[in-house]
């Protein structure tokens, strides 16, 4: 296109005011408001000007675009006013998938959130006395019941407080117990997890002084003992998230660390990270739980609410009532506290534990699913997928716990292995991601793998519909059409 032709094409574009005054735009103005429609119109016209400048839009193409301006503005408005956060189907088999929101909440937790969110509540009000209450006691009573075995066994009272995530829990605990003093930790436990969260960094922010002992692969109890000085205020043990050290290794046992802490009168804190209240050994996972640590005599345990616990995002600090009380009085606690919705979800989750209703918690239910049960469901779903260009096999595979928990533990499962004529595995996975309800899958060995362990039963129909639509595209199916420039299989 000659540059001399550009002004003529630009003049054929309507102004924003002209576009808004068009009859086809009246309903959009009523629904979205004049200002929003004006912004959307500017965005649409700016794209057309860019296409003209780039030579992508001829005079004929511009005429076609003008006829569809109202629809283009409506599409822009729909994108602007749609939610960015949306549900997806997790077919990866990673139960605590950090990128997909970690633990899904139980039905009871969702119902309690709705109940509390829709009205006023007794968040900080004592209904019995009519006086001001404290929000942090709302779930402490439930944790006391769940952890009462430790109270009886060790003759010590256990208390729990809640902050907004486990990093905050570690920060608050270190700041309260060791600000300006030394904290001893093994070099092999100076971990970094997702989002560049590093134990040494959070220790610096807390005001505590890091004292490294041992080596990356071997730390003996004598290393801790030799490092203790008059400046030492805390012994710290950190769970290794997402990795394990194997081979020529040695680490101090919890029993030895507890014994040393008692002998020297120094608290022992353990950052479990994931933190389970459920005996994972019953599903073949050898992960230390909160009960194990407290039973062994650890003074303070920090862990997450949205990982193995199966609740909302939160950081939990359980342990010595005296030490937790000091954290409760720390001004940082108010800065890191959680709101009524987190308490509502956490309370409902803990009540399921007290009832022993583990299947009510989606994370635990998924871990407890057997390979045979998943295989039967995979066969049933495969029978509903009728696209002639799809090839489906049911194969053995492994599910992961995820979320930094049990990095070397896997759960046996059965997978739907899918390929499609005319599409590579990556292209098929992309099509699934662009389904009306996005489906997130794994790609291995040139096939798309779907693990139903992490797919809710009611989502099977959406998977069957999406795959059939991709294989046999029809107008209005919600899938990409040839005009998208994407090949159909």
matplotlib code that plots the C-alpha trace (Angstrom):
import matplotlib.pyplot as plt

x = [0.0, 1.4, 1.9, -0.2, -3.2, -3.0, -4.7, -7.7, -8.1, -7.7, -10.5, -12.9, -12.7, -15.4, -14.5, -15.1, -18.2, -19.6, -19.1, -20.8, -23.8, -24.5, -27.8, -26.1, -24.2, -27.2, -27.6, -23.9, -24.0, -27.0, -25.3, -21.7, -21.9, -20.8, -17.2, -16.5, -17.9, -15.8, -12.7, -13.5, -14.2, -10.8, -9.1, -10.8, -10.1, -6.5, -6.1, -7.6, -5.2, -2.3, -3.4, -3.7, -0.3, 1.2, -0.4, -2.5, -5.8, -6.8, -9.8, -12.0, -10.9, -11.6, -15.1, -15.7, -14.2, -16.5, -19.5, -18.4, -17.3, -20.2, -19.4, -15.7, -16.5, -18.8, -16.1, -13.6, -16.1, -16.7, -12.9, -12.6, -15.4, -14.7, -12.9, -9.2, -9.3, -11.3, -11.8, -9.8, -9.8, -6.6, -5.9, -2.2, -2.4, -0.5, -2.8, -1.3, -0.5, 0.9, 0.2, -3.4, -4.3, -3.1, -5.8, -9.4, -11.8, -14.4, -18.1, -18.6, -15.8, -17.4, -20.8, -19.4, -17.5, -20.7, -22.6, -20.1, -19.3, -23.0, -23.7, -22.1, -20.3, -18.8, -15.3, -14.1, -17.2, -18.1, -21.8, -22.0, -20.6, -21.4, -17.7, -14.9, -13.5, -10.4, -10.4, -7.4, -9.3, -11.9, -9.9, -7.5, -10.1, -10.3, -6.6, -6.4, -8.8, -6.9, -3.6, -4.7, -2.7, 0.4, -1.0, -1.6, 1.6, 4.0, 2.0, 2.2, -0.5, -0.5, -1.8, -2.2, -2.4, -3.1, -1.3, -1.6, 0.9, 3.7, 6.4, 4.6, 4.5, 8.2, 8.8, 6.7, 8.1, 11.8, 11.2, 9.4, 11.9, 15.2, 15.3, 18.8, 20.1, 21.4, 19.4, 21.2, 20.2, 21.9, 23.4, 21.5, 18.2, 18.8, 16.2, 14.6, 11.1, 8.8, 8.7, 12.4, 11.4, 14.7, 15.1, 18.2, 16.3, 13.3, 15.6, 17.3, 13.9, 13.0, 16.0, 17.4, 21.1, 21.7, 24.3, 25.0, 26.3, 27.4, 27.7, 25.2, 25.0, 26.0, 25.1, 25.6, 24.1, 27.6, 27.6, 24.6, 26.1, 29.4, 27.6, 25.6, 26.7, 25.2, 23.7, 21.8, 18.0, 16.6, 17.4, 15.7, 14.9, 13.6, 11.7, 13.4, 10.8, 10.8, 14.1, 15.9, 19.6, 20.6, 23.9, 26.6, 24.3, 23.6, 21.2, 20.4, 17.2, 14.4, 14.9, 18.5, 17.6, 14.8, 17.2, 19.8, 17.2, 16.0, 19.5, 20.5, 17.1, 16.7, 13.4, 13.4, 11.3, 10.5, 9.3, 7.3, 6.1, 3.2, 2.2, -0.2, -2.8, -3.6, -1.5, 0.0, 1.5, -2.0, -1.7, 2.0, 3.6, 6.4, 6.0, 6.4, 3.1, 2.4, 1.4, 4.7, 6.7, 4.7, 4.7, 8.5, 8.7, 9.3, 8.4, 7.1, 5.9, 5.0, 3.1, 0.6, -3.1, -3.6, -1.2, -1.6, -4.0, -6.5, -7.8, -7.4, -4.1, -2.8, 0.2, -0.2, 1.9, 1.3, 3.3, 4.1, 1.3, 3.8, 5.8, 2.8, 1.4, 4.5, 3.9, 0.3, 1.5, 4.0, 2.8, 3.7, 0.9, -1.7, 0.0, 0.0, -3.4, -6.1, -9.7, -13.1, -13.3, -10.0, -11.2, -14.5, -12.8, -10.3, -12.9, -15.0, -11.9, -10.8, -14.3, -14.1, -10.9, -12.6, -15.4, -12.9, -14.5, -11.3, -13.1, -14.9, -11.6, -10.8, -7.0, -7.2, -9.9, -7.7, -4.8, -6.9, -8.2, -7.0, -5.4, -8.3, -11.0, -9.2, -8.8, -12.6, -13.4, -10.9, -12.5, -16.0, -14.8, -13.0, -16.3, -17.8, -15.1, -16.3, -14.1, -12.9, -9.5, -8.7, -6.6, -7.1, -5.2, -5.4, -1.9, -0.2, 1.2, 2.0, 0.4, 2.3, 1.4, 3.0, 3.1, 6.6, 5.4, 6.9, 9.2, 10.1, 6.7, 4.3, 0.8, 0.1, -2.7, -4.2, -3.9, -5.8, -3.1, -4.6, -3.3, -5.2, -4.6, -3.4, -2.3, 0.9, 0.6, 1.5, -1.2, -3.8, -2.8, -3.2, -6.6, -7.7, -6.4, -8.5, -11.7, -14.6, -13.5, -9.7, -8.3, -4.7, -3.0, 0.5, 2.4, 4.8, 6.2, 4.2, 0.8, -1.5, -1.9, -5.0, -4.9, -8.4, -7.2, -7.2, -10.4, -13.7, -16.4, -18.7, -15.9, -15.7, -18.5, -16.6, -13.5, -15.5, -17.3, -14.0, -12.2, -15.1, -15.4, -11.7, -11.8, -15.0, -15.4, -18.8, -20.0, -20.8, -18.9, -16.9, -13.6, -11.3, -12.4, -10.2, -10.6, -8.5, -5.5, -5.3, -5.3, -8.2, -7.5]
y = [0.0, 3.4, 5.9, 8.4, 6.1, 6.0, 9.4, 8.4, 5.1, 7.0, 9.4, 6.5, 5.6, 7.2, 9.3, 8.0, 10.2, 9.1, 5.5, 5.9, 7.7, 4.8, 3.1, -0.3, 1.2, 2.3, -0.9, -1.1, 2.3, 1.3, -1.8, -0.6, 3.2, 5.9, 6.2, 2.4, 2.3, 5.3, 3.6, 0.4, 2.3, 4.1, 0.8, -0.8, 2.3, 2.4, -1.3, -0.5, 2.5, 0.2, -2.4, 0.4, 1.7, -1.8, -2.4, -5.3, -3.6, -2.7, -0.5, -3.6, -5.0, -1.6, -1.7, -5.1, -3.9, -0.9, -3.1, -5.0, -2.1, -2.5, -6.1, -5.4, -2.8, -5.3, -7.9, -5.4, -4.6, -8.2, -8.8, -5.7, -6.6, -10.3, -11.9, -12.4, -15.2, -18.1, -21.8, -24.4, -28.2, -29.6, -32.8, -32.8, -35.2, -32.7, -32.4, -29.2, -27.4, -24.0, -22.4, -23.6, -22.4, -25.3, -26.9, -26.6, -25.9, -28.3, -27.7, -26.9, -24.3, -22.6, -22.6, -21.1, -18.4, -17.4, -17.4, -15.1, -12.9, -12.0, -10.4, -9.2, -11.7, -12.1, -11.8, -9.7, -9.7, -12.0, -12.7, -14.2, -11.1, -8.4, -7.3, -7.1, -10.4, -11.6, -13.1, -15.3, -17.5, -18.6, -21.6, -22.0, -24.0, -26.4, -26.8, -27.5, -30.4, -31.7, -31.5, -32.5, -35.7, -33.6, -31.7, -35.0, -36.7, -33.8, -32.0, -28.7, -26.5, -26.1, -22.9, -21.9, -18.6, -17.8, -15.3, -14.9, -17.5, -19.7, -17.2, -14.7, -17.4, -17.9, -14.2, -13.6, -16.5, -15.5, -11.9, -12.7, -15.3, -14.2, -10.5, -9.3, -12.7, -15.8, -18.7, -21.9, -23.8, -26.5, -25.4, -28.3, -26.6, -23.1, -23.7, -21.6, -22.3, -20.8, -17.1, -16.8, -17.2, -18.0, -18.8, -16.6, -13.6, -14.0, -14.4, -11.1, -9.4, -10.8, -9.2, -12.6, -13.4, -16.6, -19.0, -21.8, -25.2, -28.4, -28.9, -29.2, -32.9, -33.6, -31.9, -33.7, -32.8, -31.9, -29.1, -27.5, -27.9, -26.3, -23.3, -22.4, -19.2, -16.6, -14.9, -18.1, -17.7, -20.4, -23.7, -24.0, -27.0, -26.4, -28.9, -29.3, -28.3, -29.7, -31.6, -34.3, -34.8, -38.5, -40.4, -39.6, -37.7, -37.3, -35.1, -34.7, -36.4, -34.5, -36.4, -35.2, -31.6, -31.7, -33.1, -30.4, -27.7, -28.9, -29.2, -25.7, -24.0, -22.9, -23.2, -25.6, -24.4, -26.5, -25.0, -27.8, -25.8, -28.1, -29.4, -32.3, -33.0, -36.3, -39.5, -39.6, -43.0, -44.4, -43.4, -44.5, -41.0, -40.7, -37.0, -35.6, -34.1, -31.5, -34.1, -35.9, -32.8, -31.7, -35.3, -35.3, -32.2, -29.4, -26.1, -24.2, -25.6, -23.4, -24.7, -23.7, -23.9, -24.4, -27.4, -30.8, -29.3, -28.8, -25.4, -21.8, -19.9, -19.2, -19.5, -21.5, -21.4, -24.2, -24.9, -23.8, -21.6, -19.3, -18.8, -18.4, -15.9, -13.8, -13.9, -12.9, -9.8, -8.9, -5.8, -7.8, -10.2, -7.5, -6.6, -10.3, -11.3, -12.9, -11.8, -13.4, -15.4, -17.2, -18.0, -19.2, -21.6, -22.8, -23.4, -25.6, -27.5, -28.2, -29.4, -32.0, -33.2, -33.4, -35.5, -37.7, -36.9, -36.8, -37.4, -34.1, -32.3, -32.5, -32.7, -35.7, -37.3, -37.1, -38.6, -41.5, -42.4, -45.8, -46.6, -49.0, -46.4, -43.8, -46.4, -47.3, -43.6, -43.1, -46.0, -44.5, -41.1, -42.7, -44.3, -40.8, -39.5, -40.2, -38.0, -40.3, -38.5, -39.1, -42.1, -42.9, -45.3, -45.9, -46.3, -46.6, -43.4, -41.5, -38.6, -36.0, -34.4, -31.1, -27.9, -28.7, -31.7, -35.2, -34.4, -38.0, -39.6, -40.5, -42.0, -44.8, -43.8, -44.5, -41.9, -41.1, -40.9, -38.9, -38.1, -36.5, -36.7, -33.4, -31.9, -32.3, -33.0, -29.4, -28.1, -30.5, -29.3, -25.7, -26.4, -27.9, -24.8, -22.7, -24.6, -22.7, -24.2, -24.4, -28.0, -28.1, -31.4, -32.9, -33.6, -36.5, -38.8, -37.0, -37.5, -35.5, -37.1, -36.6, -37.7, -37.8, -37.9, -34.1, -33.8, -33.4, -36.0, -33.3, -32.0, -35.3, -34.1, -30.9, -32.9, -35.2, -32.2, -30.4, -33.3, -34.2, -30.6, -30.4, -33.6, -32.8, -29.0, -27.6, -24.0, -22.6, -25.3, -22.8, -24.2, -22.5, -22.6, -22.5, -18.7, -18.5, -19.6, -22.7, -26.1, -28.5, -32.1]
z = [0.0, -0.9, 1.9, -0.1, 0.3, 4.1, 4.8, 2.6, 4.6, 7.9, 6.9, 6.3, 10.0, 12.2, 15.1, 18.6, 19.0, 15.6, 16.6, 20.0, 18.5, 16.1, 16.7, 17.2, 20.2, 22.2, 24.1, 24.9, 26.4, 28.5, 29.8, 30.2, 30.5, 28.1, 29.4, 29.2, 25.6, 24.7, 26.0, 24.1, 20.9, 21.2, 21.6, 18.5, 16.3, 17.5, 16.4, 13.0, 12.5, 13.4, 10.9, 8.2, 9.0, 8.9, 5.5, 6.8, 6.1, 2.5, 1.4, 1.0, 4.3, 6.0, 4.6, 6.1, 9.4, 9.5, 9.3, 12.3, 14.5, 16.9, 17.4, 17.8, 20.5, 22.3, 22.2, 23.7, 26.4, 27.2, 27.6, 29.8, 32.1, 32.3, 35.3, 35.0, 37.6, 36.2, 36.9, 35.0, 34.9, 36.5, 34.5, 35.3, 38.3, 40.5, 43.5, 45.1, 41.8, 42.9, 39.5, 39.6, 43.1, 45.2, 47.4, 46.3, 49.1, 50.5, 49.9, 53.6, 53.4, 50.4, 52.0, 55.3, 53.3, 51.5, 54.8, 56.5, 53.5, 52.9, 56.3, 59.5, 61.8, 65.3, 63.9, 66.9, 69.1, 72.1, 71.7, 75.2, 77.1, 74.5, 74.7, 72.1, 71.1, 69.4, 65.9, 66.5, 69.0, 66.4, 65.2, 68.1, 70.0, 67.0, 66.7, 70.5, 70.0, 67.0, 68.8, 72.3, 72.1, 72.4, 75.4, 77.2, 76.1, 76.9, 79.6, 77.7, 76.3, 72.5, 70.9, 67.2, 65.4, 61.8, 59.4, 55.6, 54.4, 55.6, 54.7, 57.0, 59.7, 59.5, 59.5, 62.6, 64.5, 63.8, 64.6, 67.9, 69.1, 67.7, 66.6, 66.9, 68.0, 66.3, 64.8, 64.0, 60.9, 58.7, 55.4, 53.8, 54.7, 53.4, 50.7, 48.0, 46.9, 44.3, 43.8, 44.9, 48.6, 50.4, 54.1, 54.5, 53.0, 55.3, 58.2, 57.4, 57.1, 60.5, 62.2, 63.2, 62.5, 60.4, 61.8, 59.3, 60.5, 58.9, 55.1, 52.3, 52.6, 56.2, 59.5, 62.8, 66.2, 67.3, 64.7, 66.3, 69.8, 68.9, 67.3, 70.4, 72.1, 74.5, 71.4, 70.3, 70.7, 68.4, 66.7, 63.3, 61.2, 57.7, 55.4, 52.1, 49.6, 46.0, 46.4, 48.3, 49.1, 48.6, 48.7, 51.2, 53.6, 57.3, 59.2, 62.8, 64.0, 65.6, 68.8, 69.0, 68.2, 70.9, 73.4, 72.7, 72.8, 76.2, 77.6, 76.5, 77.2, 73.6, 71.7, 68.6, 65.6, 62.6, 59.3, 57.8, 54.8, 53.7, 57.1, 57.2, 59.9, 58.2, 58.5, 55.0, 55.6, 55.1, 51.4, 51.1, 51.5, 54.1, 54.9, 58.4, 59.7, 62.3, 64.9, 64.4, 65.1, 68.2, 69.5, 69.2, 71.3, 68.8, 70.4, 67.3, 64.0, 61.0, 58.0, 55.2, 55.1, 51.4, 51.0, 52.7, 55.2, 52.3, 53.4, 52.3, 51.9, 55.3, 57.5, 60.7, 63.8, 66.3, 69.5, 73.0, 74.3, 75.9, 72.7, 70.5, 73.0, 72.5, 68.7, 69.3, 71.1, 68.3, 66.3, 63.1, 63.9, 63.1, 59.9, 58.8, 60.1, 57.9, 57.3, 58.1, 54.9, 55.6, 59.1, 57.8, 55.3, 57.8, 60.5, 58.1, 57.0, 60.6, 61.6, 58.8, 60.5, 63.9, 62.4, 60.7, 57.4, 55.3, 52.0, 52.5, 51.9, 48.2, 48.6, 50.9, 48.8, 45.8, 47.6, 48.8, 45.4, 44.2, 40.9, 40.0, 40.8, 38.5, 35.8, 35.8, 35.5, 32.7, 30.8, 31.3, 30.0, 27.0, 26.0, 25.8, 23.4, 19.9, 17.7, 14.8, 14.6, 18.2, 19.4, 23.1, 25.3, 29.1, 30.5, 33.9, 35.3, 38.4, 40.2, 42.3, 45.6, 44.6, 46.6, 47.8, 49.7, 49.5, 46.5, 45.9, 46.6, 43.8, 43.7, 41.1, 38.7, 35.3, 32.5, 29.4, 26.6, 23.7, 20.2, 17.3, 13.6, 12.2, 15.5, 17.5, 21.2, 22.0, 19.6, 21.1, 24.6, 23.4, 22.1, 25.4, 27.2, 25.0, 25.7, 27.2, 30.5, 30.1, 30.5, 31.7, 30.7, 30.6, 27.4, 27.3, 24.5, 21.8, 23.6, 25.8, 29.2, 31.4, 35.0, 36.4, 40.0, 40.0, 37.9, 39.7, 38.6, 37.3, 35.0, 32.9, 30.6, 29.8, 28.9, 26.6, 24.9, 24.4, 22.8, 20.6, 19.5, 18.7, 16.7, 14.8, 14.8, 14.2, 14.0, 17.4, 19.2, 21.1, 19.6, 17.2, 13.5, 10.4, 10.2, 13.4, 11.3, 13.5, 11.9, 12.8, 13.2]

ax = plt.figure().add_subplot(projection="3d")
ax.plot(x, y, z, "-o")
ax.set_aspect("equal")
plt.show()
